[in-house]
């Protein structure tokens, strides 16, 4: 019986390791392509067929932020979400300040120090914790976008649609 249990544990360990290796890494070039494809935010409430890229990849901080996203994003879905939120929250300005000087960094984080928010890698770590909390408790990223589960649902739906389309287009699957 012990041998059987040990065999099952070993088999599960290999299966978990194999799945972990299947995670799709997103390169810096792909992240920059996603940044270039993000449309102007004025499309909120309009059809995505009216797509017009806003040129967010031209921001002076875009290459550094793209590198951080490439290193930190779990997969293409999370990379595209980080790209869309970074584009619309700050235009990829790593030292952005907003919300009456209460939100900092390219992801406009609140309740973190400016030191943490102005470092793209640390900002992504903090944002990912907030995003996972929002998904677990709200079922959407509404708490990240607006601070609570009820606010920003329309905005979140728009951003999820943009993230999905940007991801597909950068991969060569979109129009």
C-alpha positions, 0 to 999 in steps of 0.5 A: 500500500505504501508503494502505491501511495508513493507511486501516486505521489510521484506521478502527481508530482511529475504531472504538476511539474509538466503543467507548470512547464506548459505555462506560456511565457510572453516575451518582451516583444509580444508585450510591446506588440500588445502595448502598440495595439491597445485602443484609445479608451474613448471606445468604452461603450462603443464597438471594438470594430471601431478600434484605433490603436493609441500608441501606448508603446511610445511611452518612455517607460514602456520598454521597462514596464514591458520587461517587468510584465514579461518577467512577472505575468503568469501567462498571456491572459495576465500579460494582456490584462496588465498591459490594458490596465497599465495603458488606461491607468497611466499611459505606462508612466512608471511615476504617475500620480493620480486620485488626489495623490493617493494612487501611484505608479503605472497601475495607479495603486492605492494603499502601497508606498510610492517606492513600491508602486514606482518600481514596475516589478513591485507594482505588478506583484502588488497589483496581482495580489489585489487582482486575485483578491478581486477575482476571488471575492467579486468574480471580476477585476471590479475591485481593482478598477474601482475599489469595490465589487459593484463599481466599475463593472462596465469598465472591467468588461470593456478592459477584459474585451480589449485584453482578449483582443490585444492578446489574440492580435499580438499572437497573430490570431486576431484581425 
